[in-house]
């Protein structure tokens, strides 16, 4: 499942995100969602979230 729809992501979900500095390489970072930062119901590049460790990025995969 990709991270383009807000309805698919809840706090506590295990996800893989791409950090801002990793967008060119596409390197993914795993973590648990703390906050959902995107307000719209969908986003073409992925919903922006904050992980429990404080990192912020766009969701590329849900359920790792």
C-alpha positions in Angstrom: 0.0 0.0 0.0 1.3 3.4 -0.9 1.0 6.5 1.3 -1.0 8.8 -1.0 -4.3 8.7 1.0 -4.6 10.1 4.5 -7.4 7.6 5.4 -4.8 4.7 5.2 -2.5 6.2 7.8 -3.1 6.5 11.6 -0.9 7.4 14.5 0.9 4.2 15.5 1.1 2.9 11.9 4.4 1.3 10.9 5.6 3.1 7.7 8.5 3.8 5.4 9.1 7.5 4.6 11.4 9.5 2.4 13.1 12.4 4.2 13.5 15.8 2.5 17.3 15.3 2.1 16.7 11.8 0.7 14.2 12.7 -2.0 16.9 12.6 -4.8 18.1 9.2 -3.8 14.8 7.7 -2.7 16.3 6.2 0.5 13.5 5.1 2.8 13.5 5.4 6.6 11.3 3.1 8.7 9.4 4.3 11.8 6.1 4.6 13.6 3.7 7.5 12.9 3.3 10.1 15.7 1.5 12.9 13.9 -0.1 13.3 10.4 1.0 16.7 9.0 -0.9 16.8 5.7 -4.4 18.1 6.1 -5.7 17.2 2.6 -7.3 13.7 2.0 -4.6 12.8 -0.5 -1.2 14.0 -1.9 0.5 12.8 -5.1 3.9 12.6 -3.4 2.7 10.9 -0.2 1.2 12.1 3.1 3.6 14.1 5.3 4.0 12.6 8.8 6.2 13.0 11.9 7.6 9.8 13.3 8.0 9.0 17.0 11.7 9.8 16.8 10.9 13.3 15.4 11.9 12.8 11.7 9.5 14.3 9.1 8.9 12.9 5.6 6.4 11.7 3.1 5.0 8.1 3.4 6.0 5.8 0.6 5.0 2.4 2.1 2.6 1.4 4.8 2.9 -1.7 7.0 6.6 -2.6 7.0 
